[in-house]
Each structure stands twice: as structure tokens, then as C-alpha cells.
Amino acid sequence: MPHPKPAPLKKRRPDHVLRDLGRALRVAARFTPVFGRGYVPAVRRAARLVGRELFTAEEILRLGLLDPALSADDLPRFTSRRAMTLIEQRLNPEAWRVVAEDKGIFYRHCAAHDLPTPPLWALFMGKRPGWARGRPTPETREAWAGFLESDCPAGLVIKPCFGGYGRGVQVFERTPDRRFADHTGQALRTVELVDRLYADGGIRGWVIQERIHNHPDLTRLSGSPYLQTARLVTLCDRQGQPHLLHAHLKVIIGGNAIDNFHHGATGNVTARADLQHGTLFAAVAGNPRGAGYLTASKHPDTGEAIEGFRLPFWAEACQLAKTAAREFLPLRFVGWDIALTGNGPVLVEANWNPDPPNPHRNLHLLRAKIEELA
């Protein structure tokens, strides 16, 4: 059955417009010295960005939207987080959000539909019943410690069932003396690792999965042994057919154990991929002054060329994203994090409201495609 066309966004209330104009004045006053822009032109642009386009002050600064070098014609290349969320809410039923956002449910849903993911070994729910692969669920600290030592592989990734931007993700390797060492070299006794999981009461459960590895070409590109994923954004049209709208690779820099870009705050970089061939454009990096982004054609650690790098298993990754998009209907708009391993692509996460890929300055193309298909 065809999906209904999303309803148009509601008009903004006059009192909200006045409130946002006040915010625009404060934004312009705060950021004019950063960009060296005249105050009056800055106010005009800030008023448009805050009032009509729903940008926050932080987004305006981070994206460099008051930079005089950025013309008015360039502004449609950017979309605020709030505006993108409104679009996503029109496309994705709120009741189905949990299927993508709860990683435990996500992995079990993938398994039910034969979608490849990192092998799932357990769902740890603290004092509540969990799940363990191939055996009854451990019920005590000692039982969980025994499970981790005897039943699980040596390489593990433990991450919160809920969370974003890589927060809380831990990568461990079992040492010869039966400890678990993280990427910093800190080694925990197994019982200490279990105690850490029990102690974090702010986390609504943990996913325990087998560590997977990059395709050798990606490891050579970054010099990092830690997983780097490609973000592929899909939209299912009103007939339920999936379309690939955007893709970029998240590239690790330095000693980071996660690939998240987080607006440049992590030190990692991100490079947009040509959708047809999976060939990367120049990478985007955070700007030390905190306004706008810098570009890099080569990896700063290895010297390997990012621009022109062709992602391995690209056709297979695109097909996996489209297959997953069908299996996750009625979610229509999803950002898939896909690992490109030596054995092919693997689904790592799904994002029901992915951040707009503003660093790549192609939101005008993405939004046009959404309007065409939605």
C-alpha cells in the first residue's frame, strides 16, 4: 500500500518569530567578531537562520554561517538539526523509533531478517533479566564473569543499548592473564568489568558483541585498528521502494577507538562518497577556531589519499542498506552505519533521525530528493 504524503509543516506563531529575532540579535553580536562581518548584515542573516531556518546559535557558529565568504545562495546547502528532525518525524512513526534506537532490539530485528551484524553475544540488563547466546541468562556477577571469560570471543565491543555519538562505547581484548584491556591499555579483571556494567545505573542496558575489523584497505588508509563505518542514508518512497540519498565515511584520526565525527569535536574526519562508485571526496575536519570546517585530501597520520579513495564492497554496501530499509518499514528515513570488513558489509547501527550531513554542503540535493520521493 502506498505511504501517505507527509503533511506540510505548520506555520510559526508570531510570538515565536519575535523570540527568535531577539535570539538573532544576540547571535550576531556574539559572532560578528569571529567572522569579521559587519553587524547589520550579520543581523539580517542571523534573523533568517534563526527565525526561518530554525538554526541554533551553536549551529551558526559551528557551520560558519555568518562568514562573509559564504554567499546567500550557499545557505540552502545547510539544514538545521531542528528542521531535519521535523522532516524525519513526518517520515518515521514515533512508535517504531525504538526498533532503530534501542541497539538490543535493532540487532534482534536484524537477526530475524537475516541482515548481517557483528555477532551478538549478550544483552546485559543489570538486575533485570537479560539474554545470553547459547545458554541460560547469567543471574549473578559470578555467572556473568564466567560467561565473559569462557563463552565469549577475545575481542568484544560493549556499548549502551541507547546512546549516540559513540558515548559509552568500549572496545576490549582479552589478555593472556584473562583480563580485558581497553584501547588505552587499561586492563580490568573480569569481575571488575562486570561490576562496571552493574554500577552504571544511568544506562538502560548494554549490548555485548563480537569485535569486527575493517577491510585491509581502510586500515591502511587510517593506520587505525579500530572500526570505521560508512553512513548511508536511505528513504523509502510512497510505494516502499528504497533510494540511497547520501553517503560518507567516518575516518579515525590518532588514537581514537571510535569513528564518530561529532561535528569535528572528536578530532576524526568525514568524507562524502560518490553514490555510484563509492569514491571519496576530500575529507572535512573540525576547525580549531570553532567556526566552519577545514578540508583535507590526505590522512594526516598516514599520508594516504582520502580524496579519490574507493570504498571496498561498495555495491554490496548499497544493496545491504536498501535491503535493510525494506525490512525496517514503516521507518522510511534511516541513516545506516555500515562496516566494510574483509568479508563484506555489516550493519552496525541504525539512526532514525540522523544529523544532517552539513559538513558536506549538499543538503540542498538531499532535501530536493526527499521532497521528490516523500
Summary of the structure (lengths in Angstrom):
residues: 374
radius of gyration: 22.1
end to end distance: 14.3
largest distance: 67.6
contacts: 1170
relative contact order: 0.14
helix: 36%
strand: 22%
